[in-house]
């Protein structure tokens, strides 16, 4: 079956799936509904798909959307329930930025019927594609690892205090994967000395929580990277300096750590 045009799917044969729900920047023709297209794209996981280019060498599968998270966030509970009760977060069809600025012009926010339509058009196909890749690979491997790839600005005071650790590993408090897999991924991150945390501010979104089923051989982990590790992140983000260009040389040290972590994840998956 042909994938919808907003989905980019590359099929590998290794028991590793890389998910990219937030790298899209396409506003799906809704540009005039937002306060500004730049603001609607600002919180994208900029260049993360390029950061993980090495995954092809490992035989990983890639599932990525081109649609912006400001249109629909594919890593939120589709019911609209908060994944972090009591904590500030953005919604399924966000109405504000990470910093709390309104995303839409007054009266232009999506209503319940439009949110339902966006779920059908974009959310459901993305998760169906992930599920199909899991099923395909699980048929030939005893375990499959879903690595959900993310990044965020290093300082977002509205969401967390201070400077975010470089590697933020989310396992839904251990429910989404085997502790042995967590340890395998943590090893290179800890050895890097760049700073890491497991199930801290980011415990994993809907992808990790929904698709991770360790008892069935499906192990899901979210990796939320502080952007400073692979981008020349400015102190203050403005339309004139954001996003910075992707520089492979600047990103190389972080790529080395991520590659080592995923090599260890593959070793775990292969048993």
Buried (B, 14 or more C-beta within 10 A) or exposed (E): EEBBEBBBBEBBEBBBBBBBBBBBBBBBEBEEBBBEBEBBBBBBBBBBBEBBEBBEEBEBBBBBBBBBBBBBBBBBBBEEEBBEEEEEBBBBBBEBBBBEEBBBEEEBBBEEEEBBEBBEBBBEBBBBBBEBBBEBBBEEBEBBBBBBBBBBBBBBEEBBEEEBBBBBBBBBEEBBBBEEBBEBBBBBBBEBEBBBBBBBBBBBBBBBBBBBBBEEBBBBBBBBBBBBBBBEBEEEBEEEEBBBEBEEEBBEEBBEBBBBBBBBBBEBBEE
